[in-house]
Each structure stands twice: as C-alpha cells, then as structure tokens.
Amino acid sequence: MTNVNFTISPGEVVGLVGHNGAGKSTLVNVMMGNLRVDSGRMEIGANAEIRCVFQELSLCANLDVVENARLVHRGLKGPGWRRRAAQMMRACLDEIFPDNDIDVDTRLSQLPIGQRQMVEVARAFSELDKPLAMVILDEPTSALGEKATRQFLEYVRKTAQRGVSIVIITHRLNEIYAVSDEIVVMKDGTVVAQAPSSDLPKDRLVALMGGNGGPRRQRQEQTGNASGPIMVSVAGAVEAVARKGEIIGFTGLDGHGQREALLAIQLEGRGTEVPTSFVAGDRQSDGVLPVWTIAENLTISCLGAIRRGLFLSHAAEQAFAEDWRQRIGIRARDVNQRLTELSGGNQQKVLLARALAAPAPIVLLDDPMRGVDIGTKAEFYRIIKEEADAGRTFVWFSTEVEELENCDRVYVFREGQPVHCIDHQSLSQEAIIAASFQS
C-alpha cells in the first residue's frame, strides 16, 4: 500500500471499496495491528476499543458461541463467566438479528455459514467492560440472507448514531450507499478518491475502481435448449429441471433446502458418466486447499489434462494453471503463490476456475460470488454464459436477484423442496418473496 490517508470521526460510517486485490483487507490488517507498515502512522483515540468482522471469519470452529466470545473479552473470567458470556451473546444476537434461532451453547462447526457470520458480527459489537469506539466490517453480509442483511444494516445505522465509528467493506454497492456517510475508493494499494456518498454516483464509483459494472442482464432472453436432454431433476411441489445448456437458479429464504439439493445432485453424480463440478459457498471449510498453490488447487479437478504418459507434468500444470489465471483474472504474483496469500475474492476466482476447468458437464454453484467485486462478477457472468452456450448445465444457488437474472428460470425453495418456478422475464425480488411465503 502507498498514499493511504483518511480520517474517521466518531459516529461516522465510511464505506471502503475497491476491486479484489486493491488492498482493502491489507489495510484492515494494518488497522488491527496484524501487519506492520514500513512508513507512515496511524493515530487512534486513547483506550479506544476497536473490533473487526473478518471476511474469512475469525471464530474457532471447535469452540461454542460462548467460548468464542471469551476470546475477545478479557473480563470474562472467574466463577459465572460462562453465564455472563451467554447472556451477553444472546442479547447481542437478538438485538442485531431478531429470530436468529442460534443456541449459544452450540459448537461453531455445527452452525451453517450464515449463522456463523451472525455470531462473528454479534461478537464484534458486544460490549462488556469498555465501550466500543470503532468496528471494521470486512464483507459482513456475504453469507447472510436478505432478511438478516436488512436487520444488520439497520443496526449499523443505529450504532453509528450513538457515536461508534464504522468502516464497512463490501462489494454490494447498494449496502455501501444504504449506510455510508463517506466513501473511500482504493485501487492497486492506494486511495484514489474520498467523497461523501451523496456526491459519488454509482457509475462514477465503478469507474474509480477501474472496472465497469457490466450489463446487469447478461441473458436478455432464454438461450438454453428447451428441448435438450434433462441433466438435473429435483422433486418437489414442482419439479426443478435443468436441461443441457441451461442455467437454472435455486433461491428462496436461506436455509430452506437449496444447498442440500445441490449436495444431493453432487452425490448422485459421483461415479457416473455424468459427473458434476462444485463451487462451495463456504470456501474455507469446503473449498480451498489453503497450503497448496494456485496451480495445485486449480488442477486437482482435472489431472487428466496435465498427465503425460504415466506421470503428471509440472510444465503442463504450470501452463494449464497460467491459462486459467489469465482467463479468470486471478491477481497473484504467479500460479505458485499459496492460496492463503490471496484476497478472498481471488480465492473465489480460483474455485470457479477449478470448477470450469474440470471436464464435468454439470456445474453446481453455491453462492459463488461471495466477496467478488462488481467488475469480476460481470466477467464471471460472461464466462458462465459462454460455457452454457457450449452445452454445459449450471445449477446456481443465490439469494441475489442480480445474479439470478443470468438464469433461464429460477426455482423457489420452501421447507426443503422447490415449490414455485419463475421464468426469466417474470423474475423480480417481489416475485421471489411472494413465492417464498405463499402457501
């Protein structure tokens, strides 16, 4: 980073934006004291209590919610600490996410990714001995559904009103505009703009980040083969069907069986002539191999492409991985860089490249755009459309209408099964909500 200079006042909400690899997460680690700077200084108010919601989550999966709270509150000690911690976390969870249905005695590894993110957020905003001065939010809603996101943004505004400073980093620009007083734009490790959110329209913001928003509707009309062979079928109140060359979406309220349906499709494809390739939504638990390089992570799904005779060719691996690195736009020194050294968005690019590089005719996408910037999303949409036009079938779970607009049709899930089908032309947030609740 260089030339990073801005000020955050008490009660101010600052939106920090930039493409993947712009330096946002690096700045967060500097502000939290995890990284040292070569020059410059950071001034913080005396005894200021600063917390952070990390993009990849900072919770210990082998501990329960209460035990995770104790890790950031030194005052939780002595007899009765567990009772006090439980009361604190329940109160904070209920205040931010009403009806969250989280048992604070549950081990984190047993919670779905959305509830784990709720715990991370609640822990960051919890107060015990010292009042909060500032909270840094790095992609805080990436695993939250629409309702939980709305609740969270309302809480951010309310918290800022009582004098807590907030820094929010997200690629969901509507969230930036919903809560931010000021917007700071980073590009290639430097701050390129800072202005009140009311003075920075979205098109100007995207241009400052060095990208383009891309057309919102990549598939202006259905292009899938409506008479092609059925590749995927999921039974329910309505049958969810995906034919060769189609992109279909799964949506509805989070936790109503969409991910389970994807996993069932994946299991059915194992050992058959129609294998599947999978992009996990929880990349840290189910996706990346963190100690492996980009090349190793990318080629593990297609070893046949780099085999030369009886052996795997290192040269072929390097060339294959480099080709996909350039095609997807993975920002890294080279393909031998470890996954842990990449930003979250670039890690997600590696997962998508791995899925597309595999010789599978069916690709399953579990919220694949988590932590991915707006310009990269547009590129992903283009690549997915090209692959579908070439005959691959995509099944895509998302709660974001912008992503689902790329689908030929969308199936709304309720209580573990598809209950309604929305065609491409009728798709809207209102239609999804209506189908999610109607009996």
C-alpha positions in Angstrom: 0.0 0.0 0.0 1.0 3.6 -0.6 -0.6 7.0 -0.2 -3.4 5.6 2.1 -4.6 8.6 4.1 -8.1 9.2 5.5 -9.8 10.1 8.8 -12.7 8.5 10.5 -14.7 10.6 13.0 -16.9 9.4 15.9 -20.3 8.2 14.7 -19.2 8.2 11.0 -19.8 5.3 8.7 -17.1 5.0 6.0 -17.6 2.7 3.0 -14.3 1.3 1.8 -14.5 -0.1 -1.8 -12.2 -1.4 -4.5 -11.7 -4.4 -6.7 -10.3 -7.7 -5.4 -6.6 -7.2 -4.5 -7.0 -3.4 -4.2 -5.5 -3.5 -0.7 -8.7 -3.3 1.4 -8.1 -6.4 3.6 -4.4 -5.4 3.9 -5.5 -2.1 5.3 -7.8 -3.8 7.7 -4.9 -5.9 9.0 -2.8 -2.8 9.4 -5.6 -1.1 11.4 -6.0 -4.1 13.6 -2.2 -4.4 14.2 -1.8 -7.7 12.4 0.6 -6.1 9.8 3.4 -3.5 10.3 3.8 -0.6 7.9 7.2 0.4 6.5 6.3 4.1 6.9 3.5 6.4 8.0 1.5 6.3 11.2 -2.0 5.5 12.5 -3.5 7.6 15.3 -6.2 6.1 17.5 -8.1 7.8 20.3 -6.8 6.8 23.8 -8.1 3.5 25.1 -10.3 3.1 22.0 -11.9 -0.4 21.7 -11.7 -1.5 18.1 -13.2 -4.7 16.8 -13.3 -6.3 13.3 -15.6 -8.7 11.4 -13.2 -10.5 9.2 -14.2 -11.7 5.7 -13.0 -15.2 6.3 -14.4 -15.2 9.9 -12.1 -15.3 13.0 -14.1 -17.8 15.0 -12.7 -21.1 16.4 -14.8 -23.9 14.9 -14.0 -26.3 17.8 -15.4 -23.9 20.4 -19.1 -23.0 21.1 -20.5 -19.5 20.7 -20.0 -18.6 24.4 -16.3 -19.8 24.4 -15.7 -17.7 21.2 -17.0 -14.6 23.0 -14.5 -15.2 25.8 -11.6 -14.9 23.3 -12.2 -11.2 22.8 -13.4 -10.2 26.3 -10.7 -10.5 28.9 -13.2 -9.6 31.6 -15.0 -12.9 31.1 -13.2 -14.8 33.9 -13.8 -16.3 37.3 -16.9 -18.0 38.6 -20.0 -17.4 36.5 -18.1 -16.2 33.4 -20.0 -18.6 31.1 -23.4 -17.4 32.3 -22.4 -13.7 31.8 -21.0 -14.5 28.3 -24.1 -16.4 27.3 -26.4 -13.5 28.4 -24.2 -11.0 26.5 -24.2 -13.0 23.3 -27.9 -13.9 23.4 -28.7 -10.2 23.9 -26.4 -9.0 21.1 -27.6 -11.7 18.7 -31.3 -10.9 19.4 -30.7 -7.2 19.1 -29.0 -7.4 15.7 -30.7 -10.5 14.2 -34.2 -11.0 15.8 -35.4 -14.6 15.5 -31.9 -15.8 14.7 -32.6 -19.2 16.3 -28.9 -19.7 17.4 -28.2 -21.7 20.6 -25.1 -20.1 22.2 -24.0 -23.4 23.6 -23.6 -24.9 20.1 -20.2 -25.6 18.7 -19.4 -23.3 15.7 -18.6 -26.2 13.4 -22.2 -27.3 13.7 -23.7 -24.0 12.6 -24.3 -23.2 8.9 -22.1 -20.4 7.4 -24.9 -17.8 7.6 -25.3 -18.3 11.4 -21.5 -18.4 11.9 -21.4 -14.9 10.2 -24.1 -13.7 12.6 -22.0 -14.9 15.6 -18.9 -13.1 14.2 -20.9 -9.9 13.8 -22.6 -10.1 17.3 -19.2 -10.8 18.9 -17.7 -7.7 17.3 -20.5 -5.5 18.5 -20.7 -7.0 22.0 -19.6 -4.8 24.9 -18.5 -5.8 28.4 -16.1 -3.5 30.3 -15.2 -0.9 27.7 -17.5 0.9 25.2 -16.9 0.4 21.5 -15.1 3.1 19.6 -14.9 1.6 16.1 -15.9 -1.6 14.3 -14.4 -2.6 11.0 -16.6 -4.8 8.8 -15.0 -6.8 6.0 -17.7 -8.3 3.8 -20.0 -8.7 6.8 -23.1 -9.8 4.8 -21.5 -12.1 2.3 -23.2 -15.2 3.9 -26.4 -13.5 5.2 -29.8 -13.8 3.6 -31.9 -10.8 2.5 -33.8 -10.5 5.8 -30.6 -10.8 8.0 -28.8 -8.3 5.8 -31.6 -5.8 6.2 -31.6 -6.2 10.0 -27.8 -5.8 10.1 -27.8 -2.6 8.1 -30.5 -1.1 10.3 -28.3 -2.0 13.3 -25.2 -0.4 11.8 -27.1 2.9 11.3 -28.4 2.8 14.9 -25.0 2.0 16.3 -23.4 4.9 14.4 -26.0 7.3 15.9 -24.6 6.6 19.4 -21.1 7.6 18.4 -19.4 4.3 17.2 -17.3 4.7 14.1 -17.9 2.1 11.4 -15.8 1.1 8.4 -17.7 -1.2 6.0 -16.1 -3.1 3.2 -18.4 -4.8 0.7 -18.8 -5.4 -3.0 -22.6 -4.9 -2.6 -22.6 -1.3 -3.5 -26.3 -0.8 -2.6 -25.2 -1.6 1.0 -22.5 1.0 0.8 -25.0 3.6 -0.2 -27.5 2.5 2.4 -25.3 3.2 5.4 -22.2 5.2 4.4 -21.7 8.9 5.1 -18.3 8.9 3.3 -16.9 6.5 0.6 -13.1 5.8 0.3 -12.0 4.2 -3.0 -8.9 2.0 -3.2 -7.1 0.8 -6.3 -3.7 -1.0 -6.6 -2.9 -0.4 -2.9 -3.6 3.4 -2.8 -6.6 5.6 -2.0 -7.7 7.2 -5.3 -10.8 9.0 -4.1 -12.7 10.0 -0.9 -16.1 11.8 -1.0 -19.5 12.0 0.7 -21.6 9.1 -0.6 -24.2 11.6 -1.8 -21.6 13.1 -4.1 -20.4 9.9 -5.7 -22.9 8.2 -8.1 -22.6 4.5 -8.7 -21.3 4.8 -12.3 -18.6 7.2 -11.1 -17.7 4.9 -8.2 -17.3 1.9 -10.5 -15.1 3.9 -12.9 -12.9 5.0 -10.0 -12.4 1.3 -9.0 -11.1 0.7 -12.5 -13.8 -1.5 -13.8 -17.2 -1.5 -15.3 -20.5 -2.7 -13.9 -21.2 -4.8 -16.9 -24.7 -5.2 -18.3 -27.0 -6.3 -15.4 -28.9 -8.7 -17.6 -26.5 -11.0 -19.4 -29.1 -13.3 -20.8 -31.7 -11.0 -22.4 -33.7 -14.0 -23.4 -33.7 -17.7 -22.7 -30.8 -19.3 -24.7 -30.9 -22.7 -23.1 -32.0 -25.7 -25.2 -35.6 -26.1 -24.0 -35.9 -29.5 -25.8 -32.4 -30.8 -24.8 -31.9 -33.8 -22.6 -32.6 -33.4 -18.9 -29.4 -33.3 -16.9 -30.7 -32.5 -13.4 -34.1 -33.2 -11.8 -35.1 -32.3 -8.2 -38.6 -33.5 -7.0 -40.9 -31.2 -5.0 -44.2 -29.4 -5.2 -42.9 -28.5 -8.6 -40.1 -30.5 -10.4 -36.9 -28.5 -10.8 -35.4 -29.5 -14.2 -32.2 -28.4 -15.9 -31.6 -29.4 -19.5 -28.3 -29.4 -21.4 -27.0 -25.9 -21.9 -29.4 -24.3 -19.4 -28.6 -22.1 -16.4 -31.2 -22.6 -13.7 -31.3 -20.9 -10.3 -32.3 -22.1 -6.8 -33.5 -19.3 -4.4 -35.9 -18.5 -1.6 -35.3 -17.9 2.1 -31.9 -19.1 3.1 -31.9 -22.4 4.9 -34.9 -23.9 3.0 -33.0 -26.8 1.4 -31.3 -25.2 -1.6 -27.7 -26.2 -0.5 -28.9 -29.6 0.4 -30.4 -30.0 -3.0 -27.1 -29.0 -4.6 -25.2 -31.6 -2.4 -27.7 -34.3 -3.4 -27.1 -33.6 -7.1 -23.4 -33.7 -6.5 -23.6 -37.1 -4.6 -25.8 -38.5 -7.4 -23.2 -37.6 -10.0 -20.3 -39.4 -8.3 -19.1 -42.5 -10.1 -21.5 -41.9 -13.0 -20.9 -41.0 -16.6 -22.4 -37.5 -15.9 -20.1 -36.1 -13.1 -20.6 -32.7 -11.5 -18.3 -29.9 -10.5 -19.0 -27.9 -7.4 -18.2 -24.3 -6.2 -18.7 -24.2 -2.5 -20.2 -21.2 -0.8 -18.1 -21.7 2.4 -14.7 -21.7 0.7 -12.7 -22.0 3.9 -14.5 -25.2 5.1 -15.4 -26.8 1.8 -13.4 -25.1 -1.0 -9.8 -24.1 -0.9 -6.8 -26.2 0.0 -5.0 -23.4 1.9 -1.4 -24.7 2.0 -1.5 -25.6 -1.7 -0.6 -23.2 -4.5 -2.9 -21.7 -7.1 -1.7 -24.3 -9.7 -2.3 -27.2 -7.3 -5.7 -26.0 -6.2 -6.8 -25.4 -9.8 -5.6 -28.6 -11.5 -6.7 -31.1 -8.8 -10.1 -31.3 -10.6 -8.6 -32.1 -14.0 -5.4 -34.2 -13.5 -6.0 -35.9 -16.9 -5.3 -32.6 -18.6 -1.7 -32.4 -17.2 -0.8 -36.1 -17.4 1.9 -37.0 -19.8 2.2 -40.8 -20.1 2.2 -42.3 -16.6 3.2 -39.1 -14.8 1.9 -35.7 -14.1 3.8 -33.0 -15.9 4.9 -30.0 -13.8 5.3 -27.9 -17.0 1.8 -28.8 -18.2 0.4 -28.0 -14.7 2.1 -24.6 -14.8 0.8 -23.8 -18.4 -2.7 -25.0 -17.7 -3.0 -23.0 -14.4 -1.5 -19.9 -16.0 -4.0 -20.1 -18.9 -6.9 -20.1 -16.4 -5.3 -17.5 -14.2 -5.3 -15.1 -17.1 -8.7 -16.1 -18.3 -10.4 -15.6 -14.9 -8.2 -12.6 -13.9 -6.7 -14.0 -10.7 -4.5 -11.3 -9.2 -1.3 -13.0 -8.0 2.5 -13.0 -8.5 2.3 -16.3 -10.3 0.5 -19.6 -10.1 2.9 -20.8 -7.4 1.6 -18.4 -4.9 -0.2 -20.0 -1.9 -4.0 -19.6 -1.6 -3.6 -18.1 1.9 -1.8 -15.1 0.4 -4.7 -14.1 -1.9 -7.6 -11.9 -1.1 -11.0 -13.6 -0.5 -12.3 -12.6 -3.9 -9.2 -14.0 -5.7 -9.5 -17.3 -3.7 -13.1 -17.5 -5.0 -11.8 -17.0 -8.6 -9.6 -20.0 -8.1 -12.5 -22.1 -7.0 -14.6 -21.0 -10.0 -11.7 -21.7 -12.4 -11.2 -25.1 -10.8 -14.9 -26.0 -11.4 -14.9 -24.7 -15.0 -11.6 -26.4 -15.8 -13.0 -29.8 -14.7 -14.4 -32.0 -17.5 -17.9 -32.1 -15.9 -21.0 -31.4 -17.9 -22.9 -30.1 -14.8 -21.6 -27.3 -12.7 -23.1 -26.6 -9.3 -22.7 -23.1 -7.9 -23.3 -22.5 -4.2 -23.4 -18.7 -3.8 -20.2 -18.4 -5.9 -19.9 -14.6 -5.9 -19.2 -14.2 -2.2 -16.6 -11.5 -1.8 -16.3 -10.9 -5.6 -16.2 -7.3 -6.9 -18.7 -5.9 -9.4 -16.3 -6.0 -12.4 -15.3 -9.6 -11.8 -18.9 -10.6 -11.4 -19.6 -9.3 -14.9 -16.7 -11.3 -16.2 -18.0 -14.4 -14.4 -21.4 -14.0 -15.9 -19.9 -13.8 -19.4 -17.8 -17.0 -18.9 -20.7 -18.9 -17.4 -22.9 -17.9 -20.4 -20.2 -19.0 -22.9 -19.9 -22.3 -21.1 -23.7 -22.8 -21.1 -23.9 -21.9 -24.8 -21.2 -24.6 -25.4 -23.5 -27.2 -23.7 -22.7 -27.2 -20.0 -25.5 -27.1 -17.5 -25.4 -24.8 -14.5 -27.4 -25.0 -11.3 -26.9 -21.8 -9.3 -28.0 -21.1 -5.7 -28.2 -17.4 -4.8 -30.4 -15.0 -2.9 -29.4 -12.0 -5.1 -31.7 -11.2 -7.9 -28.9 -9.6 -9.9 -27.1 -12.9 -10.1 -30.3 -14.9 -10.8 -31.0 -12.6 -13.8 -28.5 -14.7 -15.6 -30.7 -17.8 -15.3 -33.1 -19.2 -17.8 -35.6 -19.8 -14.9 -35.5 -19.9 -11.1 -37.0 -22.3 -8.7 -38.0 -21.0 -5.3 -37.5 -23.4 -2.4 -39.6 -23.6 0.8 -39.3 -26.2 3.6 -36.8 -28.3 1.7 -38.3 -28.5 -1.8 -38.9 -26.5 -4.9 -42.4 -25.0 -4.7 -42.5 -22.4 -7.5 -40.9 -21.8 -10.9 -40.3 -18.2 -12.1 -39.3 -17.7 -15.7 -36.6 -15.3 -16.8 -38.9 -12.5 -17.8 -41.0 -12.6 -14.6 -38.1 -12.6 -12.2 -38.1 -9.9 -9.5 -37.4 -9.6 -5.8 -41.1 -9.2 -5.2 -41.9 -12.5 -7.1 -39.3 -14.4 -5.1 -40.6 -13.1 -1.8 -44.2 -13.9 -2.7 -43.3 -17.4 -3.7 -41.3 -17.9 -0.6 -44.2 -17.2 1.7 -47.4 -18.2 -0.2 -49.0 -21.4 0.9 
